[in-house]
């Protein structure tokens, strides 16, 4: 799922609001700095996911035997390759 920068910023505000409303956190830094850091982490992670998605698609398109996108075989191969690439980047265990 692709999210715009504005949506990510909105989500970072909502996260802080939810934690604040439910009194689930004590703030050691100002909330604006924390919102910015949350947004940066989310944007970085989304960027990695987008890179991996593009890489996996290139890999699947490079196969000698064409795999039809949207087929069960495509979905299985995509998921397998996606997980392998995310593991290589240390994003999943």
N, C-alpha and C positions, 0 to 999 in steps of 0.2 A: 504494500500500500504506500502510495506516495503522499506525503503531507507537505503543504506549503510552509514556508518559514512563519507566516502569520498563524497558521493552525498550531504549529509547534509552540510558538510564543503563548498562544491562548491556552494550550494544555499546561504549559509550565505555570501560568497564573492559576489555573484551576487546581493543580496539584498543591500549590502553596495554600490556596484558600481552603481546600479540603483538610489538609493537615492542621491548619490554624483553627478552623471551625470545630474540629473534633478534638482539639488540644492534644494532638499526637506527637508534637515536636516542640522542643525548646530551641529558639533561634539564637545561635552564637554569632551569626553575621546578619547583615541587613537582608531583608527579604528580596530586594531588587537584585542584589548580587547572586543570591541563591536561585532566583528565577532565571537569570541569565545563564548560570552554570547548568541548570537542568536543561534549558533549551539547547545549549551547546552540545551537551552529551547526546541528547536526542537527535540533533542534526548530524552529528558525527556517526552515530549508529545507523541512521537512515542512509547516509552516504555509503557506508560499507555494504549495507544490504543491496543498494542499487548497483554498486560495482559488482558484487557477487552475482546478482541476477543477470546482468549483461554478460559476464564471463561464462556463466552456465549456458545461457542461450547460444553464445558463440560456439561453445563446445558441442552442444547438441546439433547445431546446424552444420558442423564440420564433419559429422559422421558420414561415412561412405553410404551406408543404408539410411535413407531419409526416414526420420521419425516424424509423424504428423503431430504438430502442436495441438494440444487439447485431447489427444488420445490418452488412453490409460497408460500405454507404454511411455509416452512423453512425460506424463505426470510422475510416474515412478522414477524414471531416469532423472528428471529435473530435481526431484526431492533428494535423491541420493547424491547427485553432484553438488547441489546447493549445500547440503549438510557437510560434505567433504570440504568444500571451499571455506565454509564458516569455521570448521575445525582448524583448518590451516591458518586462519587468521586469529585463532584463539577466542572466537566469539561464542562457541558452544563446546561443551565437554565431551 
